[in-house]
Amino acid sequence: MTTLLIILGVIGGFFLLIFISHLIKLQSRKSEFKDWKVGDLLILKSSSDEYYEIKKTGKSMVRVLGWTEYNLYLEIDDSTRQCSWDCFKDNKSAVWRRNYQNCKSVMGIEPGFKPNVTNSSSFSGEKIDGKPIETMNETECQVYLKKAIEEEDYKTAELIRKRLENFR
């Protein structure tokens, strides 16, 4: 009888431990997203499928459109994707707002930087012959600029000109 009570106690303790860890995880998520805003830029774990999806488009971060304790709703390729919290690494926008508020409270004046983040590391998404414009070298840009002007594709020509400015 004592052996049975010990075994039941161990099993009960195991399930109690799992339940408590689940509650801690949910509480941690709630405290993480307490100051989030729709449109914040998230950094995803490099091992997630969603990370590979956004990398294909040339971006490093993704916009969050909604969240719950169990799921995130992300804007990937102009569509909304539901994913679990397993893909989440950091909310860059929320962290930046926290940094801004911290500096403001310590300094007593407005810091010299803005509280919002831009996705400056993202590509324009424009590709020529399957190659992103942002990865082209100067010679490729010159060739494709001439081709874009000949074809009267002024939008692409402007993007290539902007890329060429990086080489000057």
PEBEL-V735802 format. One record per helix or strand of 2 or more residues. SS is the DSSP state (helix for helix, strand for strand). FROM is the first residue (numbers start at 0). TO is the last residue. Records with the same first field share a line. If there is no record, write none. Layout:
SS->FROM-TO, FROM-TO
//
This chain:
helix->1-34, 48-55, 84-86, 91-106, 132-134, 137-149, 153-164
strand->40-43, 61-66, 70-75, 78-83, 87-90, 126-127, 130-131
//
